Amino acid sequence: MVASALLPVLRRQFPLHRIKQATARWTRATEVGGWGYRWNPGLSAISLRGGDALWLSLANGTQFVITIDDAESAAALLNSYLPRKSGSQ
């Protein structure tokens, strides 16, 4: 779950079955529509700074992005909890 300390009503929660893949990459606020909570068709984001960001590819074809420290570790941890696709070794 992601929640705002300033506006706790703004929160997002994604059950694991809705997440296809988690990745990490350096992201600028302009890539996600600016600073703060952003919504664009196909992309939602919580962007508080430029830098390391966790990108979630969701089952409905959209993406959710949040800027966090050590996004690579967060992505690896999330991916380890995701169900394996059938046929994968």
VOBA-18552 format. One record per residue (C-alpha): residue number from 1; residue in one letter; z, x, y. Coordinates in Angstrom, 1 decimal, always signed. Layout:
N
i:aa:Z:X:Y
NUM:A:Z:X:Y
...
This chain:
89
i:aa:Z:X:Y
1:M:+0.0:+0.0:+0.0
2:V:-0.8:+1.2:+3.5
3:A:+1.3:-0.3:+6.4
4:S:+1.7:+0.5:+10.1
5:A:+5.0:+1.6:+11.4
6:L:+4.2:+0.0:+14.8
7:L:+2.8:-3.3:+13.5
8:P:+4.1:-3.8:+9.9
9:V:+2.1:-7.1:+9.7
10:L:-1.0:-4.8:+9.4
11:R:-1.0:-3.8:+5.8
12:R:-3.5:-3.3:+3.0
13:Q:-2.8:-3.2:-0.7
14:F:-5.3:-2.4:-3.4
15:P:-4.6:-3.0:-7.0
16:L:-5.9:-0.2:-9.2
17:H:-8.5:-2.5:-10.9
18:R:-10.1:-2.9:-7.4
19:I:-10.6:+0.9:-6.9
20:K:-13.7:+2.5:-8.5
21:Q:-13.1:+6.0:-7.2
22:A:-11.0:+8.0:-4.7
23:T:-12.4:+11.0:-2.8
24:A:-11.2:+13.2:+0.0
25:R:-13.2:+14.7:+2.9
26:W:-12.9:+15.8:+6.5
27:T:-13.6:+12.8:+8.7
28:R:-14.0:+12.2:+12.4
29:A:-12.9:+9.0:+14.0
30:T:-16.5:+8.3:+15.1
31:E:-17.5:+8.0:+11.4
32:V:-15.2:+5.0:+10.9
33:G:-15.6:+3.3:+14.3
34:G:-12.9:+4.9:+16.4
35:W:-9.1:+5.3:+16.4
36:G:-6.7:+2.7:+14.9
37:Y:-7.4:+0.0:+12.4
38:R:-11.2:-0.5:+12.2
39:W:-13.3:-3.0:+10.3
40:N:-17.0:-2.7:+10.0
41:P:-19.2:-4.4:+7.4
42:G:-18.7:-2.4:+4.2
43:L:-16.0:-0.2:+5.7
44:S:-12.4:-0.6:+6.8
45:A:-10.3:+2.3:+8.1
46:I:-7.0:+3.4:+9.5
47:S:-7.9:+6.3:+11.6
48:L:-5.0:+7.9:+13.5
49:R:-6.6:+11.4:+13.9
50:G:-9.6:+13.4:+12.9
51:G:-9.2:+15.5:+9.7
52:D:-8.3:+15.1:+6.1
53:A:-9.0:+11.5:+4.9
54:L:-8.8:+9.5:+1.7
55:W:-11.9:+7.5:+0.9
56:L:-11.6:+4.6:-1.6
57:S:-14.7:+3.1:-3.1
58:L:-13.8:-0.4:-4.0
59:A:-15.2:-2.6:-6.8
60:N:-16.8:-5.0:-4.3
61:G:-19.0:-2.3:-2.9
62:T:-16.9:-1.6:+0.3
63:Q:-15.0:+1.5:+1.3
64:F:-11.5:+1.9:+2.7
65:V:-10.6:+5.1:+4.6
66:I:-7.2:+6.4:+5.8
67:T:-6.5:+9.7:+7.5
68:I:-3.6:+11.5:+5.7
69:D:-2.4:+15.0:+5.0
70:D:-3.5:+16.5:+1.7
71:A:-6.0:+13.7:+0.9
72:E:-7.4:+15.8:-2.0
73:S:-4.1:+15.6:-3.9
74:A:-3.9:+11.8:-3.2
75:A:-7.5:+11.3:-4.4
76:A:-6.8:+13.3:-7.6
77:L:-3.6:+11.4:-8.3
78:L:-5.3:+8.0:-7.7
79:N:-8.2:+8.9:-9.9
80:S:-5.8:+9.9:-12.7
81:Y:-4.5:+6.4:-12.7
82:L:-7.8:+4.6:-12.7
83:P:-9.1:+3.2:-16.0
84:R:-11.7:+5.4:-17.7
85:K:-15.2:+3.9:-18.0
86:S:-16.3:+3.1:-21.5
87:G:-18.5:+5.8:-22.9
88:S:-16.8:+8.5:-20.8
89:Q:-15.4:+11.5:-22.7
